[in-house]
Amino acid sequence: MNISRRSATVALLSLVGAGAVRAQLKTGEDPEASEIWQKVRQSLFQTRPISTAADAVIVLEVPPRAEDAAVVPLAIRTRFAQSTSRYIDKLYLIIDNNPSPVSAIFQFTPGSGRADIETRVRIDEYTHVRAIAELNDGSLFMTTRWVKASGGCSAPPGKDAQAALATLGRMRFRIERDAVGSEPVLAQLMISHPNNSGLAMDQMSRQYAPAHFVRKINISYGGQPLMSADIDFSISENPNLRFYFTPHGQGELKAEVVDSRDLRFESAIEYRPPR
Amino acid sequence: MSAMPTPSTPPNLRRWQGWLLGALLVLLPWCPHAVAAPAAADRPLEMTQLAPGVHVQQGAQEAWQPSNAGNVSNLAFVVGSRCVAVIDSGGSPEVGRRLRAAIERATPLPVCFVIATHAHPDHMLGHAAFLGPATTFVAHARYAAALGGRERAYRNAVLRDFRVALQGEDIVYPTLAVERELEIDLGGRRLQLRAWPTAHTDNDLTVWDPQTRTLFLGDLLFVGHIPVLDGRLTGWLSTMAELRRLDAALAVPGHGSPSRDWPGVMAPQQAYLEALQRDTRAAIRDKLSIAQAVEQQALPPGQSWLLADLFHRRNVTAAYAELEWEE
C-alpha cells in the first residue's frame, strides 16, 4: 500500500458536496452499497479481496448513537496477540459520511503485543463506521458498525476553541497499568490540539479558516518504532490514543507529533519494569 | 452603546410573505404536512406577562424535534417605550414567525433588538423572522465563531430530522457583539447584557432588566430539563457562583419554569453538575476509559431529570474530556 495518505484525503474531500443528499440517510442497510465506501475502497485497496468475516481478527466498539457529535469514544480490539509470524500491520478507520472519510491509519509492529487502539472521533451524520485490519500477509478483514447521529445542539467542533489553542501542543503521556509479567502494557497519549477541520466559515471575512489538525503520530520504544498513526480532523479535539506495547526492560517511550502546519511536538517517558 | 435611531420601518410584510411562499415551495416536495403550515405559522405563541413589559413563552420540555416544530426553549420579549427586545427566537423559522405574531398582537412597537443567549439551534433558528434594517442582532463576541463552526451541522440536522432545507438567510449572524457588558436602550428601559466565560457553551449571554429585576439566563439555567454541557463544567460552576449574587426577583431559564425563588431555583442544577464533576473525577482517578465512564456513571442518587436518557451520557462524555486534563 503506497498510496499517499494526503492525496487520498484531498481526493475524498471533493465528495463533501453530497452532504445535502446524504443528510437524509437514516438506515444502515447494506454497507457495501455506500457510494463513498466504494470510492475509498478503490483508492485504498483497489480490487484486493476484503473479508467481512472479521470476528476472529477485530472487533469495533462504538456506541450505536453518537451522544456528543464532537467526542464519540471508539475502540478497535484485536482478537489475537501480535507475533513476528502473524501480526496486524495496519488498522484503517473509515467513517463514510464524515467530510474526510479516511479518519485514521494506524501502523503496528510485533512489539505492540496487541494491536488494540482506543480513540475518540467526530460523527455528525448517520454513518457506517468501518475498521479494516491488514495483516502482515496482506490479507484484509473489515468490520462495520452503523452509528446514528446525535440530535439537536451537538456538533463536531470542540467546546472551547480559544482554550484549545491556548494550550496547543501540550501533551500527557503515561502508562495506564503496571506490567504483569511480559503481558502487553496499556499506554495513553493525550495531545492538546484544536484539531479543527477548516470547514467553519469566518463570517467577517467570509473565508474558511485553514484546517489545523494533527496528521502524524510516531511512537518509539527504546529507540525502535513501535506504532504510528496518520490521522486527521475526524479525530476529536485534543487527540487521545490508548495503545499497547510489550515491555522488554527499561527504555524510553517517545511520542513525536506533527500537525498540518508542520508544527512538531514531542513527549517522552522512561519505562521501568516493576521490580 | 449610543442611542439607536428611532426605527420607523413597519414590519416588512412583503418580504415576509415572499419568504413564506418560498418556504412553502421548498417544503412541499419534502413534507406532506407543509400544506397546512402557513396558517399555523401565523398563530401567535402563547406568552405570559410575568412582570410589567416582560413576556415569556415556556417551550416544551422535549427533544428538539418535528413533533413540537422545534419549540422547546423559553423565549421572551421585553417592551420599552420606543421598541421591543426579543430574547431568543425559537427552534425553527416557524417558531420565530409565531413569536413575531405574538409581539405584534401585544404591542405596535417595532422590534429593535434580537438577543441570542447562545448559538444552539433551539434558541436562534427563529431569528430570520425579525430580519430588517431596523433590527440589531446581538450576541456574545464568540457567538459568530461558534455558529460558523456548527452551521453546517445544524443545516444537516434540520434537513435530516425536520426535512426542511433552511434558506441562506435563516441562519442570522450577529450585527452587534458583546465582549463583556453592554447596555441597550428600549426607550425608558435599559437592558444590561453580560457575556460569560465558557460555561454551558463558549458563548453564553445573560440579560438583566433592572426595572423588574428579571434575569434571563438562557441555558446557564435548566429547570426540570437535565442540564446539557457543551462548554466547560468548571466554568459553568464558577459562573453560577457569580450569578447567585444577583438580586433577581424573577429568573427565566432557557428550559423549564421561570421562578421567583432566586437563587434557590438553581439548587438542583448545582447538585447535578457538582455530582457530575465529582463522579467523573473519580472515574478518571480509577483509570476508567471514557467509554467505561459513560457506561457506568449513573444519574446521581435521588435526582430525576427530564430527558436524562438523551443527555446524561453526553454530559459524562463532555465532562470526562474536560476533566482528564486537570492536574
Interface residues (C-beta under 8 A of the other chain):
Chain A: G19 A20 A23 Q24 L25 K26 E61 P63 E67 D68 A69 A70 V71 P73 A75 E118 R120 D124 E125 Y126 A149 S150 G151 G152 C153 S154 A155 P156 P157 K159 D160 A161 Q162 A163 R172 E176 R177 M190 S192 N196 L199 A200 M201 D202 Q203 M204 S236 E237 N238 N240 R242
Chain B: A63 W64 Q65 H120 P121 D122 R142 A144 A145 A146 L147 G148 G149 R150 E151 R152 A153 Y154 N156 A157 L159 R160 D161 R163 A165 Y173 T198 T201 D202 V228 D230 G231 R232 K287 S289 I290 A291 V294 L310 R313 R314 T317 A318 A321 E322 E324 W325
